């Protein structure tokens, strides 16, 4: 029997840092302030759950956050974040840890934060709803919960659309058969994506070149993350809203950015205690 493997997110982030520059930090910082609706993070504490490369922790630092805690379960991601921490001259107010949002003892040791941020992470834990519960509990009174989760496309009978089953199969195959994943699935999926870009009458070369304008990220990194990202869960906006407000009645949805496809829905809740 083949044992299913998890995707090596940290290795992917390490490759991303090869193209890291200051411009990406500016774009990432702008992404934070625009969705939060604030000019900066002065006087705020910031928790980066599943920090990955550490780009958004660095952005929070540049925006003047008073305290920053970044953590990831993947040791390579922790190394990436520590690299950016060093580039920022190792500020004492920014702490980088290795840990899991599913480890209750670790989570309880963190305290509470004005901004709890987790982008495209919790749906890869294998226990998305438990991850949401644990992370919501870290939001301070009047603090914000900023999270992005994969959207669930629903079929006419109310069940998840076939596309989710398809991609779940691709992701499992990608991780269980590394050679097939790297040399067949990855280039095939990337080619299909660029064909869709072309079908929208966009120049695929320009699309890839300008991709950093999307939160300061890199197209190749995001594409690999999508193809290999496993475990893989998803939810409708309504499901997330009902779950969060049922378990945390004081949470109010302040901002949301939705997609009709299989991409990410962005949520911004405020803890109005």
Secondary structure, DSSP 4 states (H G I P E B T S, - for coil): -PPPPPP-HHHHHHHHGGG--HHHHHHHHHHHHHHHT-S--BT-EEEEET-TTSHHHHHHHHTTBSEEEEEESSHHHHHHHHHHHHHTT--TTEEEEE--TT-HHHHHTS--EEEEEEES-GGGSS-HHHHHHHHHTTEEEEEEEEEEEEBPPB-TTSSBPHHHHHHHHHHHHHHH-HHHIIIIIHHHHHHHHHHHHHHTT--HHHHHHTGGGTTT--HHHHHHHHHH--S---B-HHHHHHHHHHH-TTEEEEEEE--SSSSEEEEEEEE--
